[in-house]
Amino acid sequence: MLFASTMTVMSGAIIAPALPGISRHFSEHPQVLIQLILTLPALMITLFSPLMGYLADRFGRKPLLLLMLSIYGLAGGAGFLIDSVELLLASRALMGVAVAGILSISTTLVGDYLEGSERVRFLGLQSSCMALGGVVFINLGGLLSDWSWRGPFLLYLTGVLLLPYAWAMLREPSSQAGAKAIHAEEPVKVDFGRTALAYFTGMLAMMLFYMFPAQLPFLLSEQGEISGLAIGIALSTAAFTASIVSFGYGYYKPFLSVMTIYVAGFVLAGAGFFVVGATHSYAMAIIGAAISGLGLGAFMPNTTAWLMRITPQRVRGRVFGGFTATFFFGQFISPIAVAPAVIWLESLRNVYLGMGILCCLLAIFMAILGKTYLRADSRL
């Protein structure tokens, strides 16, 4: 279940270092189309996660998970053979549907198998494995991309290799549906204002974070010839520092409010963007990515914790389904939002500086909200 959860990160992280090589091979296509090869699975996750939850309830967790692992491995690994951007995008879209199923079912199985503090500990371990998986797979992808831009696609075959183990070890949970759903008549009040703000903040954080895997390889390539492994190391620093901050959330949260963490997160993210945009040094670009990772790494657990507090238990599933959709939509829309910004600001380096300014403005906005409309949340 832990390894299956890392496949969400693998869907994009593996091929990020190969983007410059893919761009050179398909040089007749615009750069934004090449970047969609990275982020298209996120759109499929956004669109298909709710459906996968329904199918898992209808046909069972284990059969659907085994099917999705098969599709993941075959559709992902097909990139090694495909020589057409259109077909590559189609295979990535199909793989994204599989990731939606793997993510939904593996998380659901945590709830099916575990309870109480054991479940909380496992969810923390799951988040940590997902973040650290990004570090490992980005570097593996960078190593293979030095051999060929097609090399990283072979790593997706792990979905097929995992099949026998998943079939042997996982059990179909006993159905208890409906036993606890008797009191569904009373209306439930959802704070749509705070929920929408949490959705927007999560989406924005993912959009900003994905500027590193989607854009940093091209920025580093502008500075001269650079290996895929070096690109992978640069990209993995943001994922690594983000994983540290996410893992430590339970330790520093008792001393900081939800709004304070948002303000600090945007300030750190902005500082990192400024460093990346201002420097022409590979080493400083790594430092900038690491600083931004420290800021953006807190957003996922912070937003989840905030939503848990403000959402009634009976509608929590629907609210978190919407959060998952908007969160991954931020990943998908990242290169689409950056493309016109590059034209307007005349260079990718200026876009990083512009994002630094945006993060500072968002920090001020959150600080003001914490003193006014969200004053109650400043004590959470």
C-alpha positions as CSV (number, residue, x, y, z in Angstrom):
1,M,0.0,0.0,0.0
2,L,2.9,2.4,0.7
3,F,4.6,1.6,-2.6
4,A,1.3,2.0,-4.5
5,S,0.8,5.4,-2.8
6,T,4.2,6.6,-4.2
7,M,3.0,5.9,-7.7
8,T,1.1,9.2,-7.5
9,V,4.4,11.0,-7.3
10,M,6.1,8.7,-9.8
11,S,3.5,9.7,-12.4
12,G,5.3,13.0,-12.9
13,A,8.6,12.9,-11.0
14,I,10.1,10.1,-13.1
15,I,10.1,11.9,-16.4
16,A,10.7,15.4,-15.2
17,P,14.5,15.3,-15.8
18,A,13.9,13.9,-19.3
19,L,11.8,16.9,-20.4
20,P,14.7,18.8,-22.2
21,G,15.5,15.6,-24.1
22,I,11.9,15.0,-25.0
23,S,11.7,18.6,-26.1
24,R,14.7,18.2,-28.4
25,H,13.3,15.0,-29.9
26,F,9.9,16.6,-30.6
27,S,11.4,20.0,-31.4
28,E,8.6,20.9,-33.9
29,H,6.1,21.0,-31.0
30,P,5.6,23.9,-28.6
31,Q,7.2,23.7,-25.2
32,V,3.9,23.9,-23.3
33,L,2.8,20.7,-25.1
34,I,5.9,18.9,-23.9
35,Q,5.2,20.1,-20.4
36,L,1.7,18.7,-20.6
37,I,3.3,15.2,-20.9
38,L,4.4,15.8,-17.3
39,T,1.2,17.2,-15.9
40,L,-1.6,15.5,-17.9
41,P,-1.9,12.6,-15.5
42,A,-2.8,15.2,-12.8
43,L,-5.9,16.3,-14.9
44,M,-7.0,12.7,-15.1
45,I,-6.6,12.3,-11.3
46,T,-8.8,15.4,-10.9
47,L,-11.5,14.1,-13.3
48,F,-11.5,10.4,-12.3
49,S,-10.9,10.2,-8.6
50,P,-14.6,10.5,-7.6
51,L,-15.5,7.8,-10.2
52,M,-12.9,5.4,-8.9
53,G,-14.3,5.7,-5.4
54,Y,-17.7,4.7,-6.7
55,L,-16.3,1.8,-8.7
56,A,-14.3,0.5,-5.7
57,D,-17.5,0.5,-3.6
58,R,-19.4,-1.2,-6.5
59,F,-16.9,-3.9,-7.6
60,G,-14.5,-4.3,-4.7
61,R,-11.2,-2.7,-3.8
62,K,-8.7,-5.5,-4.7
63,P,-9.9,-6.4,-8.2
64,L,-10.0,-2.7,-9.2
65,L,-6.6,-2.0,-7.7
66,L,-5.0,-4.9,-9.6
67,L,-6.5,-3.7,-12.8
68,M,-5.3,-0.2,-12.2
69,L,-1.7,-1.4,-11.5
70,S,-1.8,-3.3,-14.8
71,I,-2.9,-0.2,-16.7
72,Y,-0.4,2.0,-14.9
73,G,2.5,-0.3,-15.8
74,L,1.6,-0.9,-19.4
75,A,0.4,2.7,-20.3
76,G,3.4,4.3,-18.5
77,G,5.9,1.9,-19.9
78,A,4.5,2.4,-23.5
79,G,6.3,5.8,-23.5
80,F,9.6,3.8,-24.1
81,L,8.3,2.8,-27.5
82,I,6.0,5.6,-28.6
83,D,7.4,8.1,-31.2
84,S,4.5,10.5,-31.4
85,V,3.6,13.4,-29.1
86,E,-0.1,12.7,-29.6
87,L,0.2,9.0,-28.7
88,L,2.5,9.9,-25.8
89,L,-0.1,12.3,-24.4
90,A,-2.8,9.6,-24.8
91,S,-0.8,7.0,-22.9
92,R,-0.1,9.6,-20.2
93,A,-3.8,10.3,-19.9
94,L,-4.6,6.6,-19.6
95,M,-1.9,6.3,-17.0
96,G,-3.4,9.2,-15.1
97,V,-6.8,7.3,-14.9
98,A,-4.9,4.4,-13.4
99,V,-3.2,6.7,-10.8
100,A,-6.6,8.0,-9.8
101,G,-7.7,4.5,-9.1
102,I,-4.5,3.5,-7.2
103,L,-4.6,6.7,-5.1
104,S,-8.3,6.4,-4.2
105,I,-8.2,2.7,-3.5
106,S,-4.9,2.6,-1.5
107,T,-6.1,5.5,0.7
108,T,-9.5,3.8,1.1
109,L,-7.8,0.5,2.1
110,V,-6.0,2.4,4.9
111,G,-9.4,3.3,6.3
112,D,-10.7,-0.3,5.8
113,Y,-7.8,-2.1,7.4
114,L,-6.7,0.3,10.2
115,E,-8.4,2.3,13.0
116,G,-7.6,5.0,15.5
117,S,-4.0,5.9,16.3
118,E,-2.7,3.1,14.1
119,R,-4.5,4.7,11.1
120,V,-3.1,8.1,11.9
121,R,0.4,6.8,12.2
122,F,0.1,4.9,8.9
123,L,-1.2,8.0,7.1
124,G,1.8,10.0,8.3
125,L,4.1,7.2,7.1
126,Q,2.2,7.2,3.8
127,S,2.7,11.0,3.3
128,S,6.4,10.7,4.1
129,C,6.8,7.8,1.7
130,M,5.1,9.8,-1.1
131,A,7.4,12.7,-0.6
132,L,10.6,10.7,-0.3
133,G,9.5,8.6,-3.2
134,G,9.6,11.8,-5.3
135,V,13.3,12.3,-4.3
136,V,14.2,8.7,-5.2
137,F,12.3,8.5,-8.5
138,I,13.4,11.9,-9.7
139,N,17.1,10.9,-9.3
140,L,16.5,7.5,-10.9
141,G,14.7,9.3,-13.8
142,G,17.6,11.7,-14.1
143,L,20.1,8.8,-14.2
144,L,18.1,7.0,-16.9
145,S,17.5,10.1,-18.9
146,D,21.3,10.5,-19.4
147,W,21.1,7.2,-21.3
148,S,18.0,8.2,-23.3
149,W,15.0,10.4,-22.8
150,R,13.0,7.1,-23.2
151,G,14.8,5.5,-20.3
152,P,12.7,6.9,-17.4
153,F,9.5,5.4,-18.9
154,L,10.8,1.9,-18.1
155,L,10.3,2.6,-14.3
156,Y,6.6,2.6,-14.8
157,L,6.7,-1.1,-15.4
158,T,7.0,-1.5,-11.6
159,G,3.2,-1.4,-11.6
160,V,3.2,-4.7,-13.4
161,L,6.0,-6.1,-11.3
162,L,4.0,-5.2,-8.1
163,L,0.9,-7.2,-9.3
164,P,1.8,-10.7,-8.0
165,Y,2.7,-9.3,-4.5
166,A,-0.4,-7.2,-4.4
167,W,-2.6,-10.2,-5.4
168,A,-1.0,-12.4,-2.7
169,M,-0.9,-9.9,0.2
170,L,-4.0,-7.8,-0.1
171,R,-7.4,-9.0,1.1
172,E,-10.8,-7.7,0.1
173,P,-12.3,-5.9,3.2
174,S,-15.7,-7.1,4.4
175,S,-18.5,-4.8,3.4
176,Q,-20.0,-2.8,6.2
177,A,-21.7,-0.2,4.0
178,G,-24.9,1.1,5.3
179,A,-24.5,-0.2,8.8
180,K,-23.4,3.2,10.1
181,A,-25.4,5.4,7.7
182,I,-28.8,5.5,9.4
183,H,-28.8,9.2,10.5
184,A,-28.4,10.8,7.1
185,E,-31.6,12.8,7.3
186,E,-30.5,15.8,9.3
187,P,-29.0,18.8,7.3
188,V,-25.3,19.5,7.6
189,K,-23.8,23.0,7.5
190,V,-20.7,23.4,5.5
191,D,-18.6,26.6,5.7
192,F,-18.3,27.2,2.0
193,G,-16.2,30.3,2.3
194,R,-13.5,28.7,4.3
195,T,-13.7,25.5,2.3
196,A,-13.3,27.3,-1.0
197,L,-10.3,29.3,0.4
198,A,-8.7,26.0,1.6
199,Y,-9.3,24.5,-1.9
200,F,-7.8,27.6,-3.6
201,T,-4.8,27.6,-1.3
202,G,-4.1,23.9,-1.9
203,M,-4.4,24.3,-5.7
204,L,-2.1,27.4,-5.7
205,A,0.5,25.6,-3.5
206,M,0.6,22.7,-6.0
207,M,0.8,25.0,-9.0
208,L,3.7,26.8,-7.4
209,F,5.5,23.6,-6.3
210,Y,5.2,22.1,-9.8
211,M,7.1,25.0,-11.3
212,F,10.2,23.1,-10.2
213,P,9.7,19.8,-12.1
214,A,7.9,21.5,-15.0
215,Q,10.1,24.6,-15.5
216,L,13.5,24.2,-13.6
217,P,14.9,21.7,-16.1
218,F,14.5,24.3,-18.9
219,L,15.9,27.1,-16.8
220,L,19.0,25.0,-15.9
221,S,19.4,24.0,-19.6
222,E,19.6,27.7,-20.5
223,Q,22.7,28.0,-18.4
224,G,24.5,25.4,-20.5
225,E,24.8,21.7,-21.1
226,I,23.7,19.8,-18.0
227,S,23.2,16.1,-17.4
228,G,19.8,14.5,-16.5
229,L,21.2,13.3,-13.2
230,A,22.2,16.9,-12.3
231,I,18.7,18.0,-13.2
232,G,17.3,15.2,-11.1
233,I,19.3,16.2,-8.1
234,A,18.2,19.9,-8.4
235,L,14.5,18.9,-8.6
236,S,14.7,16.4,-5.7
237,T,15.9,19.1,-3.3
238,A,12.5,20.8,-3.3
239,A,10.8,17.4,-2.8
240,F,13.3,16.4,0.0
241,T,12.9,19.6,2.0
242,A,9.1,19.5,1.5
243,S,9.0,15.9,2.8
244,I,10.9,17.0,6.0
245,V,8.5,19.8,6.7
246,S,5.5,17.5,6.0
247,F,6.8,14.8,8.2
248,G,7.5,17.2,11.1
249,Y,4.1,18.9,10.9
250,G,2.8,17.2,14.0
251,Y,5.8,18.5,16.0
252,Y,5.6,22.2,15.2
253,K,1.8,22.6,14.6
254,P,1.0,22.8,18.4
255,F,3.1,26.0,18.6
256,L,1.8,27.7,15.4
257,S,-1.7,28.5,14.1
258,V,-3.0,27.4,10.7
259,M,-2.8,31.0,9.4
260,T,0.7,31.5,10.8
261,I,1.9,28.4,8.9
262,Y,0.4,29.7,5.7
263,V,2.1,33.1,6.1
264,A,5.4,31.6,6.9
265,G,5.0,29.1,4.0
266,F,4.4,31.8,1.4
267,V,7.3,33.9,2.7
268,L,9.7,30.9,2.4
269,A,8.4,29.9,-1.0
270,G,8.8,33.5,-2.2
271,A,12.3,33.7,-0.9
272,G,13.2,30.5,-2.8
273,F,11.7,31.7,-6.0
274,F,13.7,34.9,-5.7
275,V,16.9,33.0,-5.3
276,V,16.2,30.7,-8.4
277,G,15.2,33.7,-10.5
278,A,18.1,35.9,-9.5
279,T,20.9,33.4,-9.8
280,H,22.8,32.0,-12.8
281,S,24.5,29.4,-10.6
282,Y,23.5,25.7,-10.4
283,A,24.3,25.5,-6.7
284,M,22.2,28.5,-5.9
285,A,19.3,27.2,-7.9
286,I,19.4,24.1,-5.7
287,I,19.4,26.2,-2.6
288,G,16.5,28.3,-3.9
289,A,14.5,25.1,-4.7
290,A,15.2,23.8,-1.2
291,I,14.0,27.0,0.5
292,S,10.8,26.9,-1.6
293,G,10.3,23.3,-0.6
294,L,10.5,24.2,3.0
295,G,7.6,26.7,2.6
296,L,5.4,24.7,0.2
297,G,5.9,21.4,2.1
298,A,3.7,22.6,4.9
299,F,0.7,23.4,2.8
300,M,-0.7,19.9,2.2
301,P,-0.8,18.8,5.9
302,N,-1.9,22.3,7.0
303,T,-4.8,22.5,4.6
304,T,-5.8,18.9,5.4
305,A,-5.8,19.7,9.2
306,W,-7.7,22.9,8.6
307,L,-10.4,21.2,6.6
308,M,-10.7,18.4,9.2
309,R,-11.5,21.0,11.8
310,I,-14.1,23.0,9.9
311,T,-15.9,20.1,8.1
312,P,-18.7,18.1,9.7
313,Q,-17.8,14.4,9.8
314,R,-20.7,13.2,7.7
315,V,-19.7,15.3,4.6
316,R,-16.0,14.9,5.1
317,G,-15.6,12.4,2.3
318,R,-17.2,14.7,-0.3
319,V,-15.2,17.7,0.9
320,F,-11.9,15.9,0.8
321,G,-12.8,14.4,-2.6
322,G,-13.2,18.0,-3.9
323,F,-9.9,18.9,-2.2
324,T,-8.1,16.1,-4.0
325,A,-9.5,17.2,-7.3
326,T,-8.5,20.9,-6.9
327,F,-5.1,20.0,-5.5
328,F,-4.1,17.9,-8.5
329,F,-5.8,20.5,-10.8
330,G,-3.1,22.9,-9.6
331,Q,-0.4,20.4,-10.8
332,F,-2.1,20.2,-14.2
333,I,-2.6,23.9,-14.7
334,S,1.0,24.9,-13.7
335,P,2.6,24.9,-17.1
336,I,-0.5,26.3,-18.8
337,A,-0.4,29.3,-16.4
338,V,3.3,29.8,-16.8
339,A,3.3,29.8,-20.7
340,P,1.6,33.2,-21.1
341,A,3.6,34.6,-18.1
342,V,6.8,33.7,-20.0
343,I,5.6,35.8,-23.0
344,W,4.5,38.7,-20.8
345,L,7.6,38.7,-18.6
346,E,10.0,37.9,-21.5
347,S,11.9,35.1,-19.8
348,L,11.5,32.1,-17.5
349,R,13.9,33.7,-15.0
350,N,11.6,36.7,-14.7
351,V,8.6,34.4,-14.1
352,Y,10.4,32.9,-11.1
353,L,11.0,36.4,-9.8
354,G,7.3,37.2,-10.5
355,M,6.2,34.2,-8.5
356,G,8.4,35.3,-5.6
357,I,6.5,38.6,-5.6
358,L,3.1,36.8,-5.8
359,C,4.1,34.6,-2.8
360,C,4.9,37.8,-0.8
361,L,1.5,39.3,-1.7
362,L,-0.2,36.1,-0.7
363,A,1.6,36.1,2.6
364,I,0.3,39.6,3.3
365,F,-3.2,38.6,2.2
366,M,-3.2,35.6,4.6
367,A,-1.9,37.7,7.4
368,I,-4.7,40.2,6.9
369,L,-7.3,37.4,6.7
370,G,-5.9,36.0,9.9
371,K,-6.6,39.3,11.7
372,T,-10.1,39.8,10.2
373,Y,-12.3,37.2,8.5
374,L,-10.3,34.2,9.7
375,R,-9.5,35.5,13.2
376,A,-11.0,32.3,14.7
377,D,-8.7,30.2,12.6
378,S,-5.6,32.0,13.9
379,R,-6.2,30.2,17.2
380,L,-6.5,26.7,15.6
